[in-house]
Amino acid sequence: EMDSDDAVYLLEDMDEDEQRLILDQLPASDRAALEQSLDYPEYSAGRLMQREFVAAPDFWTIGHAIDHMRESADDLPDKFHDLFVVDTGFRPVGEIPVCRLLSAQRDVHLTDIMEPPAILVKPETDQEEVAYLFQKYHLVSAPVVDSAGRLTGMLTVEDMVDVIQTENKEDMLALAGVNEADLAD
């Protein structure tokens, strides 16, 4: 029942036997998604990305998008800030903050109120670089795309805050000339 990014976070600290026991209990599609995330480098966007996101085709109206979200409420992420607008190849062409979506009239086309994505993140991108981009562009979420540019996941500001805090802690310890092992000693 966890979001995929939280499940990866939990699984990555387990040994391979424990991982296999849990993964073998999951439906094939969930198992494949988690295994793919675990295959990305440890400190990469692919490890952090959440595979649950909300996307709608670029020819829909606000009404279509809202009705779709209501009908598939059980499949929506626990928290999401943006609706990603995709073309027929499932490539992100825009994004709409949920607050703007809810305040628009039902017959307005998504393309009329969307903004182009500020960034498109590749899963191999280092998490520190992504955190910098979140700070630079004041993002709350960002689409993650595969090598063909298709939407495969999203990153959220909550994940980036954790990365920023960890990086700041490491930087402060380095300035003091110590590491975490030294502090424990």
N, C-alpha and C positions, 0 to 999 in steps of 0.2 A: 504493500500500500504506500510505500515511500515514493517521493519523487526520485527520478533516476539519478540525479546528482547526489542526493543523500545516500542512496543505496550504494553507489560507487565509493563514496567516502567511507562507508562502513566496511565494504568488502575489501578495499585496498589494504587494510591493516590486518587482514586475516591471512593465515597460511593457505597454501594452495588446496589442501585437503578440505579445510573448512569452507573455502570459497566454492569448491566443487559440490559439496553437500547442499549448500544453499542454492546454487545456480541450477542444479539438477531438479529442484522442486518447482522451478518457475516455468511458465509457458515459454515455448520456443522463441517467440518474438521478443519477450522481455529479456530472456537469457542472452540472446544474440546482441541486443542493444547494450547490455551491461558488459558483456565480454569485449565488445568493440571499444567501449569507453576505457576499460582496463588496459587495452592494448596501446592507448596513447601514452606518451611520456608522462611521468608522474606530475610534473609542474606545468602542465599544458592546459589550454582551453578545453580540449577534448575530455580531459578528466573532470573538469568543473562543469561542463555544459549539462543543462537539463534537457532531456529529450521531449518533455511535455511542453508544448507551446500552443499558441492560438494563431492560426493562419487562415486567410480567406483569399479566394481568387480575385484578381483585379477587376473583374466585370461585375462583382456583387455591389449591392447597395448596403447602406447602413442597416436597413431592415433585415436583409438576408443574413448579414453577419450576426446581428443580435439574436434572431430566431435560431440560427445554427448553434450559437453558444448556449442558449436556453435548452435546446433539444439534446445537446451533448454535455450537459453540466457535469455528469459523472466523470467524463474524460478530460475535463479542464484541469490545468495545473492548480495547486492550492493557492498560489499567488502568481499573478501576472500583471504587468503594467501596460503592455503594448500588444496590439494585434498586428501581426505581420501580413502585409499584402504581397501575394506571390503571383507570378505570371504562369502561363500554362506549363512551363518547364519546372515549376516549383522553386524558382529563383526569387528571392526577396526583391521587390521593387519599391516598397514603401513600408512605413509603419505608422500606426495611429495610437496615441495614448488612449487608454480606456475612457478617461474623463472626456476627451474630445468626441469619442465614438458615441458616448451616451448623451451628449448634449446636441448632437446633430439630428436633423430630420431623417426619418426612415427612408425617404426616396432619394436621398443624396448618394451619389456613387462614392465608393471608398477612395477612388483615385482623386476625387475633388478635395478631400480633406487630409490625405496622407502626406507625409514628408518622406523624402528619400532616406534610406538608412544612413546614419552618420558614419557607421563603420560596418564592415562585414568581416567576421573573425574566422580564420581557418582553425581547425581543431589542433593543429600542431603548434600554434602560437603560444609562446611562453606566457604564463599567467601574470607575470610582473608587467609585461608589455601591455596586456589587456587591461590590467588595473590602471596603468598610466593613461590609456585611451579613455577609460571610463571617467577618470578625473578630468582629463583635458576637455572632453565634450559634454560633461555633466550628464552622463547616461544613467538610466535606471534599468535598461536591458539592452542586449545586442544580439543580433542573429548570428548563428554559427553556420557556415556553409562548407560543403564538401568541395573536392577539387573541380567539380563541374559547376559550382556556384549554387547548388540546390540547398535549400534550408534543411538542416538536420537537427538543430537544437538552438537553445538560447542560453545566454549568460545573464545573471541578474546582479543588481547592485549589492544584494546581500552577500553573494559569493565574493564579490570584489572587495567588500569591506573586510572580510576575513583575510584575504590575500594581503591587502594593504597593512592591516594590523600585524600580520606575521612578518612581512618585509620590514616594517618600521622597527619591530622588536629586534630582528636580526641586525639592522643597521645600528641601533642604539648599543647593542652588546658589542658590536665590532668597534664602535667609537671608544668604548670603555676598555677595549683590548681583552675581552673575555668572551666565552661562548657559554651555552646553556650547561654544559658539563662542568665548567668552572664554577658556575653559580651553585649547582647542586653540591659540589665539593665544599 
